[in-house]
Amino acid sequence: MSGKYSLSDLLERMCENQLALEEALMELTLEREKHGLSDAGNNVRGALFVIGENAGFIKQGLAKLRTNGL
């Protein structure tokens, strides 16, 4: 792949999308919790924790890909 369609660019955009979805989901969760749905909030927070943990791994992988010119 070349230019703006390199593998690392593609993966970086996928990571950005993942983080944007994480933010949107958190906003919805906070709104639901205001209405007393704390069980749902706890479940979502568990999933968001996994997203956050994986984000660091993904960013490290992207840095390695960019170093290798992919």
PQR file of N, CA, C, O and H, with PARSE charges and radii, in Angstrom:
ATOM      1  N   MET A   1       0.840  -1.173   0.000 -0.4000 1.5000
ATOM      2  CA  MET A   1       0.000   0.000   0.000 -0.0000 2.0000
ATOM      3  C   MET A   1       0.893   1.248   0.000  0.5500 1.7000
ATOM      4  O   MET A   1       1.974   1.254   0.588 -0.5500 1.4000
ATOM      5  N   SER A   2       0.426   2.276  -0.657 -0.4000 1.5000
ATOM      6  CA  SER A   2       1.255   3.470  -0.716 -0.0000 2.0000
ATOM      7  C   SER A   2       0.470   4.699  -0.301  0.5500 1.7000
ATOM      8  O   SER A   2      -0.760   4.715  -0.313 -0.5500 1.4000
ATOM      9  H   SER A   2      -0.452   2.270  -1.135  0.4000 1.0000
ATOM     10  N   GLY A   3       1.225   5.734   0.068 -0.4000 1.5000
ATOM     11  CA  GLY A   3       0.609   7.016   0.378 -0.0000 2.0000
ATOM     12  C   GLY A   3      -0.387   6.964   1.501  0.5500 1.7000
ATOM     13  O   GLY A   3      -0.147   6.334   2.531 -0.5500 1.4000
ATOM     14  H   GLY A   3       2.224   5.721   0.078  0.4000 1.0000
ATOM     15  N   LYS A   4      -1.514   7.633   1.304 -0.4000 1.5000
ATOM     16  CA  LYS A   4      -2.507   7.746   2.370 -0.0000 2.0000
ATOM     17  C   LYS A   4      -3.246   6.446   2.650  0.5500 1.7000
ATOM     18  O   LYS A   4      -4.041   6.378   3.588 -0.5500 1.4000
ATOM     19  H   LYS A   4      -1.709   8.145   0.468  0.4000 1.0000
ATOM     20  N   TYR A   5      -2.994   5.418   1.852 -0.4000 1.5000
ATOM     21  CA  TYR A   5      -3.664   4.144   2.072 -0.0000 2.0000
ATOM     22  C   TYR A   5      -2.713   3.072   2.601  0.5500 1.7000
ATOM     23  O   TYR A   5      -2.921   1.882   2.364 -0.5500 1.4000
ATOM     24  H   TYR A   5      -2.348   5.474   1.091  0.4000 1.0000
ATOM     25  N   SER A   6      -1.686   3.488   3.306 -0.4000 1.5000
ATOM     26  CA  SER A   6      -0.757   2.508   3.864 -0.0000 2.0000
ATOM     27  C   SER A   6      -1.439   1.738   4.993  0.5500 1.7000
ATOM     28  O   SER A   6      -2.434   2.191   5.559 -0.5500 1.4000
ATOM     29  H   SER A   6      -1.517   4.454   3.498  0.4000 1.0000
ATOM     30  N   LEU A   7      -0.898   0.592   5.303 -0.4000 1.5000
ATOM     31  CA  LEU A   7      -1.446  -0.251   6.363 -0.0000 2.0000
ATOM     32  C   LEU A   7      -1.473   0.494   7.688  0.5500 1.7000
ATOM     33  O   LEU A   7      -2.460   0.424   8.421 -0.5500 1.4000
ATOM     34  H   LEU A   7      -0.090   0.224   4.843  0.4000 1.0000
ATOM     35  N   SER A   8      -0.405   1.201   7.999 -0.4000 1.5000
ATOM     36  CA  SER A   8      -0.363   1.916   9.274 -0.0000 2.0000
ATOM     37  C   SER A   8      -1.402   3.036   9.316  0.5500 1.7000
ATOM     38  O   SER A   8      -1.998   3.283  10.365 -0.5500 1.4000
ATOM     39  H   SER A   8       0.397   1.258   7.404  0.4000 1.0000
ATOM     40  N   ASP A   9      -1.625   3.716   8.194 -0.4000 1.5000
ATOM     41  CA  ASP A   9      -2.654   4.766   8.160 -0.0000 2.0000
ATOM     42  C   ASP A   9      -4.048   4.169   8.350  0.5500 1.7000
ATOM     43  O   ASP A   9      -4.877   4.714   9.078 -0.5500 1.4000
ATOM     44  H   ASP A   9      -1.141   3.516   7.342  0.4000 1.0000
ATOM     45  N   LEU A  10      -4.288   3.056   7.691 -0.4000 1.5000
ATOM     46  CA  LEU A  10      -5.573   2.376   7.824 -0.0000 2.0000
ATOM     47  C   LEU A  10      -5.820   1.961   9.272  0.5500 1.7000
ATOM     48  O   LEU A  10      -6.900   2.200   9.814 -0.5500 1.4000
ATOM     49  H   LEU A  10      -3.614   2.613   7.099  0.4000 1.0000
ATOM     50  N   LEU A  11      -4.839   1.353   9.885 -0.4000 1.5000
ATOM     51  CA  LEU A  11      -4.980   0.900  11.262 -0.0000 2.0000
ATOM     52  C   LEU A  11      -5.105   2.070  12.231  0.5500 1.7000
ATOM     53  O   LEU A  11      -5.820   1.980  13.229 -0.5500 1.4000
ATOM     54  H   LEU A  11      -3.962   1.159   9.445  0.4000 1.0000
ATOM     55  N   GLU A  12      -4.412   3.165  11.941 -0.4000 1.5000
ATOM     56  CA  GLU A  12      -4.511   4.345  12.801 -0.0000 2.0000
ATOM     57  C   GLU A  12      -5.935   4.906  12.767  0.5500 1.7000
ATOM     58  O   GLU A  12      -6.477   5.298  13.800 -0.5500 1.4000
ATOM     59  H   GLU A  12      -3.831   3.239  11.131  0.4000 1.0000
ATOM     60  N   ARG A  13      -6.528   4.942  11.592 -0.4000 1.5000
ATOM     61  CA  ARG A  13      -7.909   5.438  11.487 -0.0000 2.0000
ATOM     62  C   ARG A  13      -8.886   4.494  12.184  0.5500 1.7000
ATOM     63  O   ARG A  13      -9.858   4.942  12.791 -0.5500 1.4000
ATOM     64  H   ARG A  13      -6.088   4.624  10.752  0.4000 1.0000
ATOM     65  N   MET A  14      -8.634   3.207  12.098 -0.4000 1.5000
ATOM     66  CA  MET A  14      -9.483   2.250  12.808 -0.0000 2.0000
ATOM     67  C   MET A  14      -9.364   2.457  14.313  0.5500 1.7000
ATOM     68  O   MET A  14     -10.357   2.371  15.035 -0.5500 1.4000
ATOM     69  H   MET A  14      -7.844   2.843  11.605  0.4000 1.0000
ATOM     70  N   CYS A  15      -8.167   2.724  14.780 -0.4000 1.5000
ATOM     71  CA  CYS A  15      -7.948   2.987  16.205 -0.0000 2.0000
ATOM     72  C   CYS A  15      -8.662   4.261  16.620  0.5500 1.7000
ATOM     73  O   CYS A  15      -9.289   4.305  17.678 -0.5500 1.4000
ATOM     74  H   CYS A  15      -7.360   2.794  14.193  0.4000 1.0000
ATOM     75  N   GLU A  16      -8.573   5.306  15.791 -0.4000 1.5000
ATOM     76  CA  GLU A  16      -9.270   6.558  16.091 -0.0000 2.0000
ATOM     77  C   GLU A  16     -10.781   6.339  16.152  0.5500 1.7000
ATOM     78  O   GLU A  16     -11.460   6.896  17.015 -0.5500 1.4000
ATOM     79  H   GLU A  16      -8.064   5.270  14.932  0.4000 1.0000
ATOM     80  N   ASN A  17     -11.300   5.529  15.238 -0.4000 1.5000
ATOM     81  CA  ASN A  17     -12.733   5.210  15.260 -0.0000 2.0000
ATOM     82  C   ASN A  17     -13.103   4.488  16.546  0.5500 1.7000
ATOM     83  O   ASN A  17     -14.133   4.776  17.154 -0.5500 1.4000
ATOM     84  H   ASN A  17     -10.749   5.076  14.537  0.4000 1.0000
ATOM     85  N   GLN A  18     -12.266   3.556  16.954 -0.4000 1.5000
ATOM     86  CA  GLN A  18     -12.516   2.803  18.179 -0.0000 2.0000
ATOM     87  C   GLN A  18     -12.578   3.743  19.375  0.5500 1.7000
ATOM     88  O   GLN A  18     -13.461   3.621  20.225 -0.5500 1.4000
ATOM     89  H   GLN A  18     -11.429   3.321  16.460  0.4000 1.0000
ATOM     90  N   LEU A  19     -11.646   4.671  19.436 -0.4000 1.5000
ATOM     91  CA  LEU A  19     -11.612   5.608  20.562 -0.0000 2.0000
ATOM     92  C   LEU A  19     -12.802   6.574  20.520  0.5500 1.7000
ATOM     93  O   LEU A  19     -13.331   6.953  21.565 -0.5500 1.4000
ATOM     94  H   LEU A  19     -10.929   4.770  18.746  0.4000 1.0000
ATOM     95  N   ALA A  20     -13.216   6.967  19.321 -0.4000 1.5000
ATOM     96  CA  ALA A  20     -14.393   7.830  19.195 -0.0000 2.0000
ATOM     97  C   ALA A  20     -15.647   7.099  19.656  0.5500 1.7000
ATOM     98  O   ALA A  20     -16.498   7.683  20.325 -0.5500 1.4000
ATOM     99  H   ALA A  20     -12.786   6.659  18.472  0.4000 1.0000
ATOM    100  N   LEU A  21     -15.761   5.832  19.302 -0.4000 1.5000
ATOM    101  CA  LEU A  21     -16.896   5.026  19.764 -0.0000 2.0000
ATOM    102  C   LEU A  21     -16.862   4.866  21.282  0.5500 1.7000
ATOM    103  O   LEU A  21     -17.904   4.872  21.938 -0.5500 1.4000
ATOM    104  H   LEU A  21     -15.069   5.357  18.758  0.4000 1.0000
ATOM    105  N   GLU A  22     -15.664   4.725  21.830 -0.4000 1.5000
ATOM    106  CA  GLU A  22     -15.516   4.632  23.277 -0.0000 2.0000
ATOM    107  C   GLU A  22     -16.050   5.897  23.946  0.5500 1.7000
ATOM    108  O   GLU A  22     -16.775   5.822  24.938 -0.5500 1.4000
ATOM    109  H   GLU A  22     -14.818   4.720  21.297  0.4000 1.0000
ATOM    110  N   GLU A  23     -15.694   7.051  23.403 -0.4000 1.5000
ATOM    111  CA  GLU A  23     -16.153   8.315  23.974 -0.0000 2.0000
ATOM    112  C   GLU A  23     -17.670   8.449  23.874  0.5500 1.7000
ATOM    113  O   GLU A  23     -18.326   8.869  24.828 -0.5500 1.4000
ATOM    114  H   GLU A  23     -15.105   7.112  22.597  0.4000 1.0000
ATOM    115  N   ALA A  24     -18.217   8.095  22.728 -0.4000 1.5000
ATOM    116  CA  ALA A  24     -19.662   8.200  22.540 -0.0000 2.0000
ATOM    117  C   ALA A  24     -20.405   7.265  23.487  0.5500 1.7000
ATOM    118  O   ALA A  24     -21.422   7.638  24.070 -0.5500 1.4000
ATOM    119  H   ALA A  24     -17.684   7.755  21.954  0.4000 1.0000
ATOM    120  N   LEU A  25     -19.896   6.065  23.632 -0.4000 1.5000
ATOM    121  CA  LEU A  25     -20.519   5.097  24.523 -0.0000 2.0000
ATOM    122  C   LEU A  25     -20.467   5.566  25.967  0.5500 1.7000
ATOM    123  O   LEU A  25     -21.415   5.356  26.724 -0.5500 1.4000
ATOM    124  H   LEU A  25     -19.069   5.762  23.158  0.4000 1.0000
ATOM    125  N   MET A  26     -19.379   6.194  26.348 -0.4000 1.5000
ATOM    126  CA  MET A  26     -19.263   6.711  27.711 -0.0000 2.0000
ATOM    127  C   MET A  26     -20.270   7.828  27.945  0.5500 1.7000
ATOM    128  O   MET A  26     -20.875   7.899  29.015 -0.5500 1.4000
ATOM    129  H   MET A  26     -18.609   6.365  25.733  0.4000 1.0000
ATOM    130  N   GLU A  27     -20.456   8.696  26.966 -0.4000 1.5000
ATOM    131  CA  GLU A  27     -21.450   9.762  27.097 -0.0000 2.0000
ATOM    132  C   GLU A  27     -22.850   9.180  27.283  0.5500 1.7000
ATOM    133  O   GLU A  27     -23.610   9.646  28.132 -0.5500 1.4000
ATOM    134  H   GLU A  27     -19.965   8.638  26.097  0.4000 1.0000
ATOM    135  N   LEU A  28     -23.186   8.182  26.506 -0.4000 1.5000
ATOM    136  CA  LEU A  28     -24.494   7.536  26.646 -0.0000 2.0000
ATOM    137  C   LEU A  28     -24.630   6.854  28.001  0.5500 1.7000
ATOM    138  O   LEU A  28     -25.693   6.895  28.620 -0.5500 1.4000
ATOM    139  H   LEU A  28     -22.568   7.803  25.816  0.4000 1.0000
ATOM    140  N   THR A  29     -23.559   6.232  28.453 -0.4000 1.5000
ATOM    141  CA  THR A  29     -23.573   5.555  29.748 -0.0000 2.0000
ATOM    142  C   THR A  29     -23.808   6.551  30.880  0.5500 1.7000
ATOM    143  O   THR A  29     -24.605   6.293  31.781 -0.5500 1.4000
ATOM    144  H   THR A  29     -22.695   6.198  27.949  0.4000 1.0000
ATOM    145  N   LEU A  30     -23.124   7.676  30.835 -0.4000 1.5000
ATOM    146  CA  LEU A  30     -23.299   8.685  31.876 -0.0000 2.0000
ATOM    147  C   LEU A  30     -24.740   9.189  31.895  0.5500 1.7000
ATOM    148  O   LEU A  30     -25.312   9.412  32.962 -0.5500 1.4000
ATOM    149  H   LEU A  30     -22.476   7.886  30.102  0.4000 1.0000
ATOM    150  N   GLU A  31     -25.311   9.363  30.731 -0.4000 1.5000
ATOM    151  CA  GLU A  31     -26.704   9.819  30.647 -0.0000 2.0000
ATOM    152  C   GLU A  31     -27.655   8.772  31.242  0.5500 1.7000
ATOM    153  O   GLU A  31     -28.588   9.121  31.965 -0.5500 1.4000
ATOM    154  H   GLU A  31     -24.846   9.181  29.864  0.4000 1.0000
ATOM    155  N   ARG A  32     -27.423   7.517  30.943 -0.4000 1.5000
ATOM    156  CA  ARG A  32     -28.277   6.442  31.475 -0.0000 2.0000
ATOM    157  C   ARG A  32     -28.121   6.331  32.993  0.5500 1.7000
ATOM    158  O   ARG A  32     -29.094   6.082  33.705 -0.5500 1.4000
ATOM    159  H   ARG A  32     -26.665   7.234  30.355  0.4000 1.0000
ATOM    160  N   GLU A  33     -26.908   6.514  33.476 -0.4000 1.5000
ATOM    161  CA  GLU A  33     -26.679   6.419  34.916 -0.0000 2.0000
ATOM    162  C   GLU A  33     -27.412   7.531  35.671  0.5500 1.7000
ATOM    163  O   GLU A  33     -27.817   7.343  36.818 -0.5500 1.4000
ATOM    164  H   GLU A  33     -26.118   6.716  32.897  0.4000 1.0000
ATOM    165  N   LYS A  34     -27.578   8.674  35.033 -0.4000 1.5000
ATOM    166  CA  LYS A  34     -28.340   9.757  35.653 -0.0000 2.0000
ATOM    167  C   LYS A  34     -29.781   9.332  35.916  0.5500 1.7000
ATOM    168  O   LYS A  34     -30.453   9.876  36.793 -0.5500 1.4000
ATOM    169  H   LYS A  34     -27.249   8.826  34.101  0.4000 1.0000
ATOM    170  N   HIS A  35     -30.239   8.359  35.147 -0.4000 1.5000
ATOM    171  CA  HIS A  35     -31.613   7.866  35.285 -0.0000 2.0000
ATOM    172  C   HIS A  35     -31.681   6.571  36.098  0.5500 1.7000
ATOM    173  O   HIS A  35     -32.687   5.863  36.061 -0.5500 1.4000
ATOM    174  H   HIS A  35     -29.694   7.918  34.434  0.4000 1.0000
ATOM    175  N   GLY A  36     -30.612   6.268  36.829 -0.4000 1.5000
ATOM    176  CA  GLY A  36     -30.629   5.148  37.757 -0.0000 2.0000
ATOM    177  C   GLY A  36     -30.264   3.790  37.193  0.5500 1.7000
ATOM    178  O   GLY A  36     -30.509   2.777  37.849 -0.5500 1.4000
ATOM    179  H   GLY A  36     -29.794   6.844  36.859  0.4000 1.0000
ATOM    180  N   LEU A  37     -29.697   3.731  36.018 -0.4000 1.5000
ATOM    181  CA  LEU A  37     -29.338   2.442  35.428 -0.0000 2.0000
ATOM    182  C   LEU A  37     -27.857   2.135  35.662  0.5500 1.7000
ATOM    183  O   LEU A  37     -27.064   2.068  34.723 -0.5500 1.4000
ATOM    184  H   LEU A  37     -29.498   4.553  35.486  0.4000 1.0000
ATOM    185  N   SER A  38     -27.510   1.954  36.918 -0.4000 1.5000
ATOM    186  CA  SER A  38     -26.099   1.752  37.267 -0.0000 2.0000
ATOM    187  C   SER A  38     -25.569   0.382  36.843  0.5500 1.7000
ATOM    188  O   SER A  38     -24.381   0.261  36.547 -0.5500 1.4000
ATOM    189  H   SER A  38     -28.153   2.008  37.681  0.4000 1.0000
ATOM    190  N   ASP A  39     -26.418  -0.659  36.803 -0.4000 1.5000
ATOM    191  CA  ASP A  39     -25.947  -1.981  36.365 -0.0000 2.0000
ATOM    192  C   ASP A  39     -25.455  -1.927  34.921  0.5500 1.7000
ATOM    193  O   ASP A  39     -24.399  -2.466  34.592 -0.5500 1.4000
ATOM    194  H   ASP A  39     -27.384  -0.561  37.044  0.4000 1.0000
ATOM    195  N   ALA A  40     -26.229  -1.276  34.077 -0.4000 1.5000
ATOM    196  CA  ALA A  40     -25.810  -1.128  32.678 -0.0000 2.0000
ATOM    197  C   ALA A  40     -24.514  -0.334  32.606  0.5500 1.7000
ATOM    198  O   ALA A  40     -23.625  -0.655  31.817 -0.5500 1.4000
ATOM    199  H   ALA A  40     -27.087  -0.838  34.344  0.4000 1.0000
ATOM    200  N   GLY A  41     -24.411   0.696  33.427 -0.4000 1.5000
ATOM    201  CA  GLY A  41     -23.196   1.502  33.448 -0.0000 2.0000
ATOM    202  C   GLY A  41     -21.975   0.697  33.826  0.5500 1.7000
ATOM    203  O   GLY A  41     -20.908   0.863  33.234 -0.5500 1.4000
ATOM    204  H   GLY A  41     -25.133   0.957  34.068  0.4000 1.0000
ATOM    205  N   ASN A  42     -22.122  -0.174  34.809 -0.4000 1.5000
ATOM    206  CA  ASN A  42     -21.000  -1.018  35.226 -0.0000 2.0000
ATOM    207  C   ASN A  42     -20.573  -1.966  34.113  0.5500 1.7000
ATOM    208  O   ASN A  42     -19.380  -2.185  33.905 -0.5500 1.4000
ATOM    209  H   ASN A  42     -22.989  -0.309  35.290  0.4000 1.0000
ATOM    210  N   ASN A  43     -21.536  -2.523  33.404 -0.4000 1.5000
ATOM    211  CA  ASN A  43     -21.213  -3.428  32.290 -0.0000 2.0000
ATOM    212  C   ASN A  43     -20.467  -2.690  31.180  0.5500 1.7000
ATOM    213  O   ASN A  43     -19.483  -3.192  30.637 -0.5500 1.4000
ATOM    214  H   ASN A  43     -22.505  -2.345  33.573  0.4000 1.0000
ATOM    215  N   VAL A  44     -20.942  -1.510  30.857 -0.4000 1.5000
ATOM    216  CA  VAL A  44     -20.302  -0.725  29.806 -0.0000 2.0000
ATOM    217  C   VAL A  44     -18.899  -0.312  30.237  0.5500 1.7000
ATOM    218  O   VAL A  44     -17.971  -0.339  29.429 -0.5500 1.4000
ATOM    219  H   VAL A  44     -21.741  -1.101  31.298  0.4000 1.0000
ATOM    220  N   ARG A  45     -18.735   0.066  31.493 -0.4000 1.5000
ATOM    221  CA  ARG A  45     -17.406   0.461  31.973 -0.0000 2.0000
ATOM    222  C   ARG A  45     -16.411  -0.697  31.867  0.5500 1.7000
ATOM    223  O   ARG A  45     -15.231  -0.475  31.596 -0.5500 1.4000
ATOM    224  H   ARG A  45     -19.489   0.088  32.150  0.4000 1.0000
ATOM    225  N   GLY A  46     -16.872  -1.911  32.076 -0.4000 1.5000
ATOM    226  CA  GLY A  46     -15.993  -3.072  31.905 -0.0000 2.0000
ATOM    227  C   GLY A  46     -15.528  -3.206  30.463  0.5500 1.7000
ATOM    228  O   GLY A  46     -14.356  -3.478  30.202 -0.5500 1.4000
ATOM    229  H   GLY A  46     -17.830  -2.091  32.297  0.4000 1.0000
ATOM    230  N   ALA A  47     -16.450  -3.015  29.532 -0.4000 1.5000
ATOM    231  CA  ALA A  47     -16.091  -3.092  28.112 -0.0000 2.0000
ATOM    232  C   ALA A  47     -15.173  -1.945  27.722  0.5500 1.7000
ATOM    233  O   ALA A  47     -14.234  -2.135  26.949 -0.5500 1.4000
ATOM    234  H   ALA A  47     -17.402  -2.795  29.744  0.4000 1.0000
ATOM    235  N   LEU A  48     -15.435  -0.764  28.249 -0.4000 1.5000
ATOM    236  CA  LEU A  48     -14.596   0.391  27.941 -0.0000 2.0000
ATOM    237  C   LEU A  48     -13.189   0.231  28.498  0.5500 1.7000
ATOM    238  O   LEU A  48     -12.226   0.727  27.914 -0.5500 1.4000
ATOM    239  H   LEU A  48     -16.198  -0.610  28.877  0.4000 1.0000
ATOM    240  N   PHE A  49     -13.070  -0.459  29.621 -0.4000 1.5000
ATOM    241  CA  PHE A  49     -11.748  -0.733  30.181 -0.0000 2.0000
ATOM    242  C   PHE A  49     -10.919  -1.563  29.200  0.5500 1.7000
ATOM    243  O   PHE A  49      -9.735  -1.295  28.992 -0.5500 1.4000
ATOM    244  H   PHE A  49     -13.853  -0.863  30.095  0.4000 1.0000
ATOM    245  N   VAL A  50     -11.549  -2.566  28.606 -0.4000 1.5000
ATOM    246  CA  VAL A  50     -10.856  -3.414  27.631 -0.0000 2.0000
ATOM    247  C   VAL A  50     -10.417  -2.580  26.424  0.5500 1.7000
ATOM    248  O   VAL A  50      -9.296  -2.730  25.938 -0.5500 1.4000
ATOM    249  H   VAL A  50     -12.510  -2.784  28.776  0.4000 1.0000
ATOM    250  N   ILE A  51     -11.295  -1.709  25.947 -0.4000 1.5000
ATOM    251  CA  ILE A  51     -10.948  -0.837  24.824 -0.0000 2.0000
ATOM    252  C   ILE A  51      -9.739   0.024  25.184  0.5500 1.7000
ATOM    253  O   ILE A  51      -8.814   0.168  24.385 -0.5500 1.4000
ATOM    254  H   ILE A  51     -12.206  -1.587  26.342  0.4000 1.0000
ATOM    255  N   GLY A  52      -9.752   0.588  26.375 -0.4000 1.5000
ATOM    256  CA  GLY A  52      -8.640   1.424  26.810 -0.0000 2.0000
ATOM    257  C   GLY A  52      -7.339   0.646  26.907  0.5500 1.7000
ATOM    258  O   GLY A  52      -6.285   1.136  26.503 -0.5500 1.4000
ATOM    259  H   GLY A  52     -10.504   0.471  27.024  0.4000 1.0000
ATOM    260  N   GLU A  53      -7.411  -0.557  27.437 -0.4000 1.5000
ATOM    261  CA  GLU A  53      -6.217  -1.388  27.548 -0.0000 2.0000
ATOM    262  C   GLU A  53      -5.658  -1.720  26.163  0.5500 1.7000
ATOM    263  O   GLU A  53      -4.446  -1.672  25.948 -0.5500 1.4000
ATOM    264  H   GLU A  53      -8.267  -0.956  27.765  0.4000 1.0000
ATOM    265  N   ASN A  54      -6.536  -2.052  25.241 -0.4000 1.5000
ATOM    266  CA  ASN A  54      -6.091  -2.412  23.901 -0.0000 2.0000
ATOM    267  C   ASN A  54      -5.586  -1.213  23.117  0.5500 1.7000
ATOM    268  O   ASN A  54      -4.761  -1.376  22.218 -0.5500 1.4000
ATOM    269  H   ASN A  54      -7.520  -2.091  25.415  0.4000 1.0000
ATOM    270  N   ALA A  55      -6.053  -0.026  23.429 -0.4000 1.5000
ATOM    271  CA  ALA A  55      -5.627   1.173  22.703 -0.0000 2.0000
ATOM    272  C   ALA A  55      -4.119   1.370  22.818  0.5500 1.7000
ATOM    273  O   ALA A  55      -3.463   1.710  21.833 -0.5500 1.4000
ATOM    274  H   ALA A  55      -6.723   0.107  24.159  0.4000 1.0000
ATOM    275  N   GLY A  56      -3.570   1.163  23.997 -0.4000 1.5000
ATOM    276  CA  GLY A  56      -2.129   1.298  24.174 -0.0000 2.0000
ATOM    277  C   GLY A  56      -1.355   0.297  23.335  0.5500 1.7000
ATOM    278  O   GLY A  56      -0.346   0.645  22.722 -0.5500 1.4000
ATOM    279  H   GLY A  56      -4.103   0.887  24.797  0.4000 1.0000
ATOM    280  N   PHE A  57      -1.815  -0.930  23.303 -0.4000 1.5000
ATOM    281  CA  PHE A  57      -1.178  -1.977  22.505 -0.0000 2.0000
ATOM    282  C   PHE A  57      -1.243  -1.626  21.027  0.5500 1.7000
ATOM    283  O   PHE A  57      -0.263  -1.784  20.299 -0.5500 1.4000
ATOM    284  H   PHE A  57      -2.635  -1.214  23.801  0.4000 1.0000
ATOM    285  N   ILE A  58      -2.402  -1.149  20.589 -0.4000 1.5000
ATOM    286  CA  ILE A  58      -2.575  -0.780  19.186 -0.0000 2.0000
ATOM    287  C   ILE A  58      -1.629   0.355  18.809  0.5500 1.7000
ATOM    288  O   ILE A  58      -0.996   0.317  17.754 -0.5500 1.4000
ATOM    289  H   ILE A  58      -3.198  -1.021  21.181  0.4000 1.0000
ATOM    290  N   LYS A  59      -1.535   1.347  19.658 -0.4000 1.5000
ATOM    291  CA  LYS A  59      -0.648   2.484  19.360 -0.0000 2.0000
ATOM    292  C   LYS A  59       0.810   2.047  19.289  0.5500 1.7000
ATOM    293  O   LYS A  59       1.564   2.552  18.457 -0.5500 1.4000
ATOM    294  H   LYS A  59      -2.050   1.378  20.515  0.4000 1.0000
ATOM    295  N   GLN A  60       1.212   1.132  20.133 -0.4000 1.5000
ATOM    296  CA  GLN A  60       2.580   0.619  20.073 -0.0000 2.0000
ATOM    297  C   GLN A  60       2.812  -0.141  18.776  0.5500 1.7000
ATOM    298  O   GLN A  60       3.865  -0.017  18.151 -0.5500 1.4000
ATOM    299  H   GLN A  60       0.600   0.721  20.809  0.4000 1.0000
ATOM    300  N   GLY A  61       1.832  -0.919  18.382 -0.4000 1.5000
ATOM    301  CA  GLY A  61       1.929  -1.653  17.115 -0.0000 2.0000
ATOM    302  C   GLY A  61       2.002  -0.714  15.925  0.5500 1.7000
ATOM    303  O   GLY A  61       2.761  -0.952  14.985 -0.5500 1.4000
ATOM    304  H   GLY A  61       0.976  -1.020  18.889  0.4000 1.0000
ATOM    305  N   LEU A  62       1.213   0.356  15.961 -0.4000 1.5000
ATOM    306  CA  LEU A  62       1.245   1.341  14.881 -0.0000 2.0000
ATOM    307  C   LEU A  62       2.619   2.014  14.797  0.5500 1.7000
ATOM    308  O   LEU A  62       3.147   2.229  13.705 -0.5500 1.4000
ATOM    309  H   LEU A  62       0.597   0.550  16.724  0.4000 1.0000
ATOM    310  N   ALA A  63       3.182   2.337  15.938 -0.4000 1.5000
ATOM    311  CA  ALA A  63       4.506   2.953  15.944 -0.0000 2.0000
ATOM    312  C   ALA A  63       5.539   2.018  15.321  0.5500 1.7000
ATOM    313  O   ALA A  63       6.426   2.453  14.588 -0.5500 1.4000
ATOM    314  H   ALA A  63       2.753   2.162  16.825  0.4000 1.0000
ATOM    315  N   LYS A  64       5.409   0.741  15.623 -0.4000 1.5000
ATOM    316  CA  LYS A  64       6.344  -0.238  15.053 -0.0000 2.0000
ATOM    317  C   LYS A  64       6.145  -0.358  13.544  0.5500 1.7000
ATOM    318  O   LYS A  64       7.117  -0.449  12.793 -0.5500 1.4000
ATOM    319  H   LYS A  64       4.688   0.388  16.219  0.4000 1.0000
ATOM    320  N   LEU A  65       4.886  -0.359  13.099 -0.4000 1.5000
ATOM    321  CA  LEU A  65       4.628  -0.423  11.658 -0.0000 2.0000
ATOM    322  C   LEU A  65       5.211   0.790  10.938  0.5500 1.7000
ATOM    323  O   LEU A  65       5.816   0.663   9.873 -0.5500 1.4000
ATOM    324  H   LEU A  65       4.097  -0.286  13.709  0.4000 1.0000
ATOM    325  N   ARG A  66       5.023   1.962  11.531 -0.4000 1.5000
ATOM    326  CA  ARG A  66       5.544   3.186  10.905 -0.0000 2.0000
ATOM    327  C   ARG A  66       7.071   3.150  10.846  0.5500 1.7000
ATOM    328  O   ARG A  66       7.664   3.610   9.870 -0.5500 1.4000
ATOM    329  H   ARG A  66       4.532   2.065  12.395  0.4000 1.0000
ATOM    330  N   THR A  67       7.697   2.615  11.867 -0.4000 1.5000
ATOM    331  CA  THR A  67       9.158   2.493  11.887 -0.0000 2.0000
ATOM    332  C   THR A  67       9.637   1.591  10.756  0.5500 1.7000
ATOM    333  O   THR A  67      10.687   1.822  10.156 -0.5500 1.4000
ATOM    334  H   THR A  67       7.215   2.241  12.660  0.4000 1.0000
ATOM    335  N   ASN A  68       8.841   0.557  10.481 -0.4000 1.5000
ATOM    336  CA  ASN A  68       9.199  -0.393   9.429 -0.0000 2.0000
ATOM    337  C   ASN A  68       8.727   0.049   8.041  0.5500 1.7000
ATOM    338  O   ASN A  68       8.931  -0.657   7.054 -0.5500 1.4000
ATOM    339  H   ASN A  68       7.988   0.370  10.969  0.4000 1.0000
ATOM    340  N   GLY A  69       8.096   1.221   7.978 -0.4000 1.5000
ATOM    341  CA  GLY A  69       7.680   1.743   6.689 -0.0000 2.0000
ATOM    342  C   GLY A  69       6.422   1.134   6.116  0.5500 1.7000
ATOM    343  O   GLY A  69       6.196   1.190   4.908 -0.5500 1.4000
ATOM    344  H   GLY A  69       7.930   1.795   8.780  0.4000 1.0000
ATOM    345  N   LEU A  70       5.601   0.553   6.970 -0.4000 1.5000
ATOM    346  CA  LEU A  70       4.348  -0.028   6.480 -0.0000 2.0000
ATOM    347  C   LEU A  70       3.253   0.963   6.733  0.5500 1.7000
ATOM    348  O   LEU A  70       2.096   0.702   6.406 -0.5500 1.4000
ATOM    349  H   LEU A  70       5.784   0.507   7.952  0.4000 1.0000
TER
END
